[in-house]
Amino acid sequence: MEMKDVSISLYNYLCENIVGTENHVKTIRLMNAVSDNLSNDDIIVSITSGSFGEGLQMIGSDLDVMHVMKFIEVHDNITSNIFNPDTTYFSLVTEDTKPGYVMLRLTSSPHPFVQKMCEKFRGDIFLSNALFKESFLVSNLSLVTHGPCLSDKHGYFDLANCLHSKDWVTSASQWTLRSNNTWPNEKTKQMIMNHGVIFVPIGFKGSPHEELEWRMSFSVGEKFLIYTFSHTQLLCYSLMKILLKEVIHSDSRCEDLLCSYYLKTIIFWISEEFQPSVWTPDNLIPCFMRCFRRLIYCVDYSVCPNYFIPENNLFENKIAGLDRDTLIDTLRVLYSYGWRCILFSKQLSHVPILSSNVQTDQRALFYEDIKKLLKSNIFMGLASVNGEHNNFSRAVYYNLAYNSKKLKYLHAYFLSAVCCNTCESIYLSNKIGNKNQYKQYNTCQSYLLMNTNHDSVSGWLMLASFFYKANEYQKCLKVILYALSKCTPEKLFCGKELSDTHYLLFNSHLVQKQEVMSLLKYALIDNVIFNTSIFIPKELPKEESGIEISPVVYAHFVSFLCYYHLNNVRECLNSLRYLELTITEDYFIIKDKRIQSMSYYCLGIALQLMEENRSNNQTFKETMELLYKFSFR
């Protein structure tokens, strides 16, 4: 089998099983852009970064979010024509700092809390990166410091609070003139320079004034560069990441020596040196091996120049001595296997790489893209979109402003999430006047109806909860009946493997003509998630972090509650049987301890209310013990 055929076979496998097609990657990027746009407010600009921000959702892909403070600006030189008395200004100081690092000298600030994060140094006042990070830890005790970021205790995401300079820094001026090749093109370079530079709160390790230093970050510019990659370039980058995380890091001696940022930097340099025409599917393996050789060269000489500021050697004080010797030996052994070194990866160990059939069914790729979207963290973006009125208005504006059908669907999808959070913030109180109560009722109902656009069922069940809390049991039962009619086996369900039935569904020409967001609205069934206690039935526990329930379990449970309040014993028993059968068959219940325990909790509450017999009370006791064992927290 020729190398071209092997390259194409590997290219197709990566598209089908690991990275996704070019269209899949573009969809993730668009969703990130829409989510970021709707998450911004008057204080911060939210930027999804890391692998996920680049459109890559693979095993081990991280979710990184940057929050850029709007009320603080950084400048090389502060001039009177840009001065705003409501804004805090810092100026750059690069003396006695390593390339790529700066100190931020306070020029002026109307905010006392900013001044508390500063320290005196050599007669001036500088912003401390340590005090800056600590100020955010005080307001959120669930986060821990992780380098320049704040991370949740489970390591699910990294949040970097940072500052921004609209100006292109002098330190990186060489980059604007360096490349005479066709990549990156002038338009991309201008976009990157127009964006400016971000500063993240971490200093050069070992510096005498480390806590007063800030690292220049070109993460947004790097994301622009990644977006210009051909799909082959992106797959080559993905192969390097897989090689690092699943093969090189499997050697405990090398686990903390290399990171994916080094690999990205190496690919940037190689992309600048070669014509874009080199990056083709039939040349994937030679491109991968070229990147691997460059990595070995960099480690061998302990040098990896930052792409924007070459004077900043990323390997300085990191890849040297015994660590360098160990790493270079590992890399050379792997390189001796040629391209087959990637087969040491768990993800790629069973690749039918030597198959003579290199043709790919595009319908199968569409099917795999849907699977990847459901398994990805793409829906985590919904959590970052809050229900404030300005976000709702912005989502409506962009939905009307864009001509692109795909962008309209994306904004409608996220608008649904905004509506979900908004309607939960509306409190229906019996103490207010009838006129205001009626207005609140209608407003909340309108938001809930718009909330039905992000999947088939959960929005309708939220509406059913609204009617239940308002004691409108007949309306609630009608909505539940409609929701249950949508819970059919061919529907998609987050956390469940897709079946042959789904494969046949996605092979249909009618389905493939739909936009992904439109398809998810039609075919996706998600759990019912309560972020607050507003719509949670009083029979369920009120958790500060909210609760999450299987959709079919919740439908039958609320149906039971309605019939219970209507004194319809016969239908209560029917709902109870359906609830028991749903739990027994694991129907639309993912294998998650919290979801499963909540299902048993609902069953236990129903049995207790029925006050049937001692065995049922024993079942409730066992359910409570199970709930305590699994714990929601």
RANORFEN-V408041 format. One record per backbone hydrogen bond with DSSP energy under -1.0 kcal/mol. NH is the residue of the N-H (numbers start at 0). CO is the residue of the C=O. If there is no record, write none. Layout:
NH:CO / NH:CO
This chain:
5:1 / 6:2 / 7:3 / 8:4 / 9:5 / 10:6 / 11:7 / 12:8 / 13:9 / 14:10 / 15:11 / 16:12 / 17:13 / 18:13 / 19:13 / 24:20 / 25:21 / 26:22 / 27:23 / 28:24 / 29:25 / 30:26 / 31:27 / 32:28 / 33:29 / 34:30 / 35:31 / 36:32 / 37:33 / 38:34 / 40:43 / 44:67 / 46:65 / 48:63 / 51:61 / 52:48 / 53:49 / 54:51 / 55:50 / 60:57 / 63:48 / 64:157 / 65:46 / 66:159 / 67:44 / 68:161 / 69:42 / 72:87 / 73:163 / 74:89 / 81:78 / 86:83 / 87:70 / 88:107 / 89:72 / 90:104 / 91:74 / 92:102 / 96:93 / 100:97 / 101:213 / 102:92 / 104:90 / 105:124 / 106:88 / 107:88 / 114:110 / 115:111 / 116:113 / 117:114 / 118:125 / 120:123 / 123:120 / 125:118 / 126:103 / 127:116 / 128:210 / 131:127 / 132:128 / 133:129 / 134:130 / 136:132 / 137:133 / 142:139 / 143:150 / 145:148 / 148:145 / 149:158 / 150:143 / 151:156 / 154:151 / 157:62 / 158:149 / 159:64 / 161:66 / 162:198 / 164:196 / 171:168 / 172:169 / 176:173 / 177:173 / 188:184 / 189:185 / 190:186 / 191:187 / 192:188 / 193:189 / 194:190 / 195:191 / 196:164 / 197:216 / 198:162 / 199:214 / 201:199 / 206:203 / 209:206 / 211:208 / 212:209 / 213:101 / 214:199 / 215:99 / 216:197 / 221:217 / 222:218 / 223:219 / 224:220 / 225:221 / 226:222 / 228:225 / 233:229 / 234:230 / 235:231 / 236:232 / 237:233 / 238:234 / 239:235 / 240:236 / 241:237 / 242:238 / 243:239 / 244:240 / 245:241 / 246:242 / 247:242 / 248:243 / 250:247 / 253:250 / 256:253 / 261:258 / 263:259 / 264:260 / 265:261 / 266:262 / 267:263 / 268:264 / 269:265 / 270:266 / 271:267 / 272:268 / 273:269 / 277:274 / 278:275 / 279:277 / 282:279 / 283:280 / 286:282 / 287:283 / 288:284 / 289:285 / 290:286 / 291:287 / 292:288 / 293:289 / 294:290 / 295:291 / 296:292 / 297:293 / 298:294 / 299:295 / 300:296 / 302:297 / 305:311 / 311:308 / 312:310 / 313:303 / 315:312 / 317:314 / 318:314 / 324:320 / 325:321 / 326:322 / 327:323 / 328:324 / 329:325 / 330:326 / 331:327 / 332:328 / 333:329 / 334:330 / 335:331 / 336:333 / 337:334 / 339:336 / 340:337 / 341:338 / 342:339 / 343:340 / 344:341 / 350:347 / 352:350 / 354:351 / 364:360 / 365:361 / 366:362 / 367:363 / 368:364 / 369:365 / 370:366 / 371:367 / 372:368 / 373:369 / 374:370 / 375:371 / 379:376 / 380:377 / 381:378 / 384:381 / 391:387 / 392:388 / 393:389 / 394:390 / 395:391 / 396:392 / 397:393 / 398:394 / 399:395 / 400:396 / 401:397 / 407:403 / 408:404 / 409:405 / 410:406 / 411:407 / 412:408 / 413:409 / 414:410 / 415:411 / 417:413 / 418:414 / 419:415 / 420:416 / 421:417 / 422:418 / 423:419 / 424:421 / 425:422 / 436:432 / 437:433 / 438:434 / 439:435 / 440:436 / 441:437 / 442:438 / 443:439 / 444:440 / 445:441 / 446:442 / 447:443 / 448:444 / 449:445 / 450:446 / 451:448 / 452:449 / 455:523 / 460:456 / 461:457 / 462:458 / 463:459 / 464:460 / 465:461 / 466:462 / 467:463 / 468:464 / 469:465 / 470:467 / 471:466 / 472:470 / 475:471 / 476:472 / 477:473 / 478:474 / 479:475 / 480:476 / 481:477 / 482:478 / 483:479 / 484:480 / 485:482 / 487:485 / 490:487 / 491:522 / 495:492 / 502:498 / 503:499 / 504:500 / 505:501 / 506:502 / 507:504 / 511:507 / 512:508 / 513:510 / 518:514 / 519:515 / 520:516 / 521:517 / 522:518 / 523:519 / 524:491 / 527:548 / 529:546 / 539:536 / 545:542 / 546:529 / 548:527 / 553:549 / 554:550 / 555:551 / 556:552 / 557:553 / 558:554 / 559:555 / 560:556 / 561:557 / 562:558 / 563:559 / 564:560 / 565:561 / 566:563 / 567:562 / 568:566 / 571:567 / 572:568 / 573:569 / 574:570 / 575:571 / 576:572 / 577:573 / 578:574 / 579:575 / 580:576 / 581:577 / 582:578 / 583:579 / 584:580 / 586:581 / 588:585 / 591:589 / 595:591 / 596:592 / 597:593 / 598:594 / 599:595 / 600:596 / 601:597 / 602:598 / 603:599 / 604:600 / 605:601 / 606:602 / 607:603 / 608:604 / 609:605 / 610:606 / 616:612 / 617:613 / 618:614 / 619:615 / 620:616 / 621:617 / 622:618 / 623:619 / 624:620 / 625:621 / 626:622 / 627:623 / 628:624 / 629:625 / 630:626
